[in-house]
Amino acid sequence: MLLWQDDWKPAAPASLEAERFGTAYYPGRQETRVYRGAPRSARGGGEDAIESGLDRGIPSNYPLRVKTVKFTPPAGLARFPADANALTGRPLRYLIGASTSGPGHDDDVTVVSYSATEPVRRGISIAYCNLFDEKNTGKYGPYLKTSDTAAQYNEGQIDPRGPGWEKNLREQFERRKRQGFEYIELDNPDAYSLQDVIGAIELAGTYGLKVIAKNPKLMERGAVSYVAHPNVYGIIVERGAGNPDDMDALRRKAEKPDLPVWFVAFGAGRAWAGSVANAAKHYRGMGVTYSSAGEYGNAIDILPPA
């Protein structure tokens, strides 16, 4: 049915429905007129284009009502949106000095030792990797002698210009990938140049491994570029390597304001962990733990991430 403002002879409404929806109002005559067809003056030469269009029926692509299903993720997963950093908001269990890492916990992130052979059964695991020759095997030479840390822990400081540098990294990355890890920590980056560290991060990415930055403030002028790298997913900070204000400023400069930051301490670092926790509680995504069982043999929450 078509309404047309004209002086053609009106027909009575076909039904109440037509009167409700097919009306044209004429203010001058104060009456309603209903037409069963368009006036001839509105028709094109030949067939009535409007009527023929109405006779075609419902198009094949007309929207149809379909059934929909709403998926609600399990309660344990709802805290962590699919498009977010999976590590955000999770407490860290920094257990690189423990003989065993235990079963883990659904909401936790556990860093396992260099010698660990598999991820923990529950939660997310990070595998410890070392830019040094962890066991000081002599297999990755030539070596440098500039790092106090390497001397303290009897680890070989590998020369990045020699063939042993890439060999050491590839062996660790291949092993961790084969063991089923998704994340790794690359320890001792401050003993090397930014270029060498970035190269190691990118090499890890070719194995599908995501990197956790270690003590980035010790990289000094390279800290921002280090943290800003797309394959860096979190920061671990030891005593003497920065405070919450430093880390928040760093992650903002790196344009990653929500990057997880975990402060870890052991031994005489209990008081430091407490003071760091007092400052970290003002920031989102920062946590603090302390190990009472030697150097990272266990992990006690001082401040869980908020």
SEDRENKOL-212924 format. One line per field, with one value per residue (C-alpha): x, y, z. Coordinates in pm, 1 decimal, padded with zeros to 6 digits. Example, Ala and Ser with C-alpha at 12.3 -4.5 7.8 and 13.67 -1.06 7.14 Angstrom:
2
px: [01230.0, 01367.0]
py: [-00450.0, -00106.0]
pz: [00780.0, 00714.0]
! end
This chain:
306
px: [00000.0, 00130.7, 00019.7, 00026.4, -00056.2, -00285.6, -00648.0, -00723.1, -01042.5, -00990.5, -01083.1, -01198.5, -00932.3, -00899.4, -00858.5, -00783.9, -00416.6, -00415.1, -00575.3, -00308.8, -00004.2, -00111.8, -00242.7, -00170.0, -00289.4, -00426.3, -00432.7, -00661.2, -00941.1, -00900.1, -00944.8, -00742.5, -00715.9, -00596.8, -00507.8, -00475.2, -00229.4, -00001.1, -00148.2, -00063.7, 00137.7, 00384.9, 00431.8, 00708.8, 00632.7, 00535.1, 00507.5, 00449.3, 00805.1, 00679.2, 00418.0, 00654.5, 00914.6, 00663.0, 00565.8, 00918.7, 00885.3, 01155.5, 01510.1, 01739.9, 01980.2, 01711.8, 01841.0, 01711.4, 01680.2, 01950.7, 02018.0, 02310.1, 02519.7, 02677.4, 03007.7, 03107.1, 03471.2, 03546.2, 03587.4, 03961.6, 04007.1, 03771.6, 04037.5, 04265.4, 04113.9, 04224.0, 04383.5, 04574.8, 04921.6, 04858.2, 05107.7, 04928.7, 04801.0, 04958.9, 05193.2, 05545.0, 05712.8, 06080.2, 06231.7, 06551.9, 06746.0, 06498.4, 06567.7, 06204.9, 05938.6, 05640.3, 05309.8, 05246.9, 04915.8, 04648.5, 04686.3, 05064.9, 05366.6, 05656.1, 06017.3, 06191.8, 06565.2, 06819.7, 06817.4, 06435.6, 06317.3, 05949.8, 05696.9, 05499.4, 05164.4, 04948.7, 04966.8, 05225.1, 05592.6, 05899.9, 06223.0, 06546.8, 06805.5, 07147.2, 07348.4, 07653.4, 07785.1, 07581.6, 07803.2, 08127.8, 08184.7, 08434.2, 08230.4, 08115.8, 08435.6, 08597.5, 08519.2, 08541.4, 08662.8, 08476.6, 08180.5, 08195.8, 07876.5, 08027.2, 08328.2, 08109.2, 07894.2, 08175.6, 07996.7, 08163.6, 08103.3, 08076.1, 08216.2, 07926.5, 08173.8, 08268.2, 08082.7, 08002.2, 07752.3, 07492.3, 07567.3, 07488.3, 07162.0, 07038.9, 07106.7, 06905.8, 06620.9, 06593.8, 06585.3, 06323.0, 06102.5, 06125.5, 06035.7, 05716.5, 05793.3, 05642.1, 05833.2, 06198.4, 06405.5, 06736.3, 06966.5, 07272.4, 07186.8, 07367.9, 07702.8, 07645.6, 07562.8, 07204.2, 07263.1, 07373.7, 07077.7, 06825.2, 06975.8, 06924.6, 06561.7, 06492.3, 06659.5, 06434.9, 06136.2, 06229.0, 06177.0, 05837.4, 05975.1, 05864.0, 06118.7, 06109.9, 06350.5, 06592.0, 06709.7, 06662.4, 06766.9, 07120.7, 07125.9, 07131.6, 07073.2, 06952.6, 06684.0, 06391.9, 06474.4, 06521.7, 06180.1, 06006.4, 06100.0, 05779.2, 05903.4, 05940.0, 05639.7, 05744.9, 06021.8, 06198.5, 06392.2, 06641.8, 06763.4, 06981.6, 06842.3, 06558.3, 06247.2, 05875.8, 05901.3, 06189.9, 06008.1, 05681.6, 05863.2, 06056.8, 05756.5, 05571.9, 05863.9, 05863.2, 05489.7, 05397.3, 05229.4, 05067.2, 05375.1, 05400.1, 05686.0, 05799.4, 06052.4, 06237.4, 06464.3, 06639.4, 06862.8, 06935.3, 06686.8, 06380.3, 06375.6, 06428.6, 06135.2, 05914.6, 06004.3, 05957.5, 05615.0, 05509.1, 05591.7, 05468.0, 05117.5, 05047.2, 05102.4, 04907.3, 05071.6, 05360.8, 05435.3, 05702.7, 05827.5, 06097.0, 06285.0, 06357.6, 06522.8, 06849.1, 06884.5, 06538.7, 06467.4, 06109.4, 05879.6, 05678.0, 05435.0, 05509.9, 05279.4, 05067.4, 05008.6, 04689.0]
py: [00000.0, 00346.1, 00688.4, 00958.4, 01325.6, 01397.8, 01469.4, 01125.1, 00960.8, 00798.6, 00444.7, 00327.1, 00170.6, -00201.8, -00277.7, -00130.5, -00215.7, -00010.9, 00276.9, 00260.5, 00244.1, 00367.0, 00720.7, 01066.5, 01374.9, 01684.3, 01985.0, 02190.5, 01933.6, 01775.6, 01425.5, 01108.7, 00951.7, 00600.0, 00475.5, 00112.6, 00199.1, 00479.9, 00743.8, 00693.8, 01014.1, 00845.6, 00541.8, 00507.0, 00425.2, 00060.8, -00152.0, -00011.7, -00021.2, 00008.0, -00268.5, -00501.3, -00442.1, -00535.4, -00851.1, -00991.1, -01121.7, -01136.7, -01109.5, -01407.2, -01194.6, -01056.0, -01070.3, -01376.2, -01434.6, -01671.9, -01841.1, -01701.9, -01858.6, -01656.9, -01792.5, -01713.8, -01798.9, -01995.7, -01781.0, -01840.9, -01698.0, -01402.2, -01193.0, -01207.4, -01079.2, -01266.0, -00959.6, -00858.6, -00954.8, -01292.2, -01210.2, -00895.5, -00905.8, -01241.4, -01297.3, -01413.7, -01719.1, -01653.8, -01996.4, -02002.8, -02125.4, -02396.3, -02765.6, -02808.2, -02561.3, -02763.2, -02793.9, -02418.6, -02240.5, -02144.2, -01769.5, -01759.3, -01708.3, -01936.7, -01884.5, -02221.4, -02282.7, -02330.1, -02706.3, -02745.5, -02979.5, -02884.3, -02612.3, -02636.4, -02810.3, -02514.2, -02147.0, -01989.1, -02085.5, -01881.2, -02066.5, -01916.9, -01863.1, -01704.2, -01484.2, -01618.1, -01971.8, -02092.9, -02392.8, -02228.3, -02519.4, -02345.3, -02456.8, -02110.0, -01910.8, -01676.8, -01522.3, -01175.6, -01089.0, -00763.5, -00879.5, -00897.3, -01102.2, -01365.4, -01392.0, -01405.1, -01691.3, -01866.0, -01827.7, -01758.7, -01414.8, -01503.3, -01264.3, -01164.5, -01127.9, -01494.3, -01805.2, -01922.1, -01640.3, -01760.1, -02124.2, -02074.8, -01894.7, -02140.0, -02440.8, -02287.0, -02170.5, -02506.3, -02685.6, -02455.3, -02472.0, -02851.4, -02860.6, -02666.0, -02318.0, -02000.8, -01744.5, -01710.8, -01482.1, -01367.7, -01302.4, -01072.4, -00835.0, -00549.1, -00717.8, -00655.7, -00379.9, -00295.7, -00420.6, -00762.9, -00791.5, -00688.3, -00944.8, -01215.8, -01107.7, -01123.4, -01462.5, -01591.3, -01465.6, -01687.0, -01983.6, -01850.1, -01756.1, -01437.9, -01255.8, -01113.5, -00820.8, -00847.8, -00539.4, -00306.3, 00009.2, -00131.2, -00094.6, 00282.7, 00471.3, 00156.8, 00076.1, 00229.0, 00053.1, -00272.7, -00260.2, -00117.9, -00417.3, -00592.4, -00928.6, -00810.5, -00904.5, -00820.3, -00693.5, -00860.5, -00629.0, -00727.6, -00523.3, -00235.4, -00235.1, 00013.7, 00112.4, 00141.2, 00505.4, 00419.7, 00123.6, 00306.5, 00594.1, 00343.1, 00145.0, 00467.5, 00595.1, 00258.2, 00310.4, 00002.6, 00158.8, -00170.7, -00390.6, -00627.1, -00548.3, -00789.0, -00700.1, -00996.0, -01015.2, -01272.0, -01284.3, -00933.6, -00786.2, -00826.2, -00461.9, -00347.0, -00560.9, -00397.5, -00043.5, -00128.7, -00274.1, 00050.6, 00242.7, -00020.7, -00032.3, 00299.0, 00145.4, -00111.5, -00434.4, -00435.5, -00716.3, -00785.6, -01120.1, -01228.1, -01558.1, -01683.4, -02001.3, -01864.0, -01715.6, -01758.4, -02095.8, -01991.9, -01691.7, -01515.5, -01245.6, -00904.8, -00730.2, -00919.4, -00724.7, -00519.5]
pz: [00000.0, -00092.2, 00036.1, -00221.2, -00167.6, -00461.7, -00551.1, -00689.1, -00571.2, -00229.9, -00144.3, 00193.8, 00414.2, 00349.6, 00719.2, 01059.0, 01005.8, 00687.1, 00870.6, 01141.4, 00915.2, 00571.9, 00620.8, 00485.7, 00668.0, 00489.6, 00721.6, 00498.3, 00469.0, 00812.4, 00668.0, 00607.8, 00262.0, 00187.2, -00161.0, -00267.9, -00543.6, -00656.3, -00890.0, -01255.3, -01250.6, -01015.8, -01238.3, -01493.1, -01852.6, -01877.3, -01567.7, -01223.0, -01075.5, -00718.3, -00742.2, -00927.4, -00656.4, -00388.4, -00573.4, -00563.8, -00208.2, 00064.0, -00076.3, -00025.0, 00181.2, 00414.7, 00776.5, 00960.2, 01329.3, 01448.3, 01776.8, 01975.6, 02248.7, 02529.4, 02660.6, 03017.5, 03099.3, 03416.0, 03726.0, 03734.8, 03384.9, 03411.9, 03588.3, 03287.0, 02957.0, 02646.7, 02489.5, 02804.5, 02928.4, 03092.0, 03369.4, 03488.7, 03845.4, 03931.2, 04228.6, 04146.0, 04299.8, 04232.4, 04298.4, 04094.7, 04400.0, 04503.9, 04448.0, 04342.2, 04240.1, 04361.2, 04173.8, 04139.5, 04186.1, 03933.9, 03983.0, 04031.0, 03807.5, 03903.5, 03794.8, 03795.1, 03823.8, 03547.2, 03607.4, 03609.9, 03335.9, 03302.8, 03389.7, 03712.8, 03673.2, 03773.3, 03680.0, 03449.1, 03447.9, 03358.8, 03288.4, 03417.9, 03143.9, 03175.6, 02941.6, 03129.1, 03107.8, 03406.3, 03488.2, 03373.2, 03138.3, 02913.3, 02608.9, 02506.8, 02475.0, 02435.4, 02773.1, 02927.4, 03278.5, 03348.1, 03557.4, 03936.6, 03933.6, 03707.5, 03939.5, 04251.3, 04119.3, 03929.9, 03598.3, 03265.5, 03115.0, 02748.1, 02487.0, 02255.3, 01965.0, 01979.8, 01855.5, 02209.1, 02269.0, 02019.9, 02091.9, 02461.5, 02384.5, 02123.6, 02343.4, 02627.2, 02402.7, 02226.5, 02561.4, 02712.1, 02404.4, 02401.4, 02771.7, 02707.4, 02842.8, 02699.4, 02911.0, 03004.9, 03225.9, 03074.4, 03369.1, 03385.0, 03097.9, 03271.9, 03193.3, 02820.6, 02576.3, 02486.4, 02133.4, 02259.9, 02497.5, 02232.4, 01998.6, 02262.1, 02316.4, 01944.8, 01912.7, 02192.2, 01994.7, 01699.4, 01932.6, 02044.9, 02387.4, 02566.0, 02781.0, 03134.4, 03181.7, 03474.7, 03668.6, 03369.9, 03556.2, 03567.2, 03189.8, 03252.4, 02926.0, 02750.5, 03007.7, 02817.7, 02490.1, 02679.8, 02847.5, 02537.8, 02324.4, 02204.3, 02331.3, 02693.9, 02912.0, 03266.7, 03495.8, 03790.1, 04024.2, 04293.4, 04587.9, 04474.6, 04120.0, 04153.4, 04346.9, 04260.2, 04154.5, 03920.8, 03770.5, 03714.4, 03542.9, 03331.6, 03213.1, 03128.0, 02923.0, 02748.5, 02677.9, 02881.8, 03189.0, 03293.8, 03258.9, 03559.7, 03800.0, 04071.6, 04342.7, 04495.2, 04799.0, 05020.9, 05328.2, 05459.6, 05212.9, 05437.2, 05549.7, 05192.1, 05078.8, 05343.1, 05240.2, 04873.2, 04950.9, 05121.3, 04805.0, 04558.3, 04706.7, 04535.8, 04192.4, 03996.1, 03889.1, 04137.7, 04379.4, 04642.5, 04777.3, 05020.2, 05045.2, 05397.0, 05262.6, 05132.3, 04785.4, 04634.6, 04791.2, 04866.9, 04812.7, 05083.8, 04977.0, 05125.2, 04878.3, 04622.9, 04300.7, 04289.2]
! end
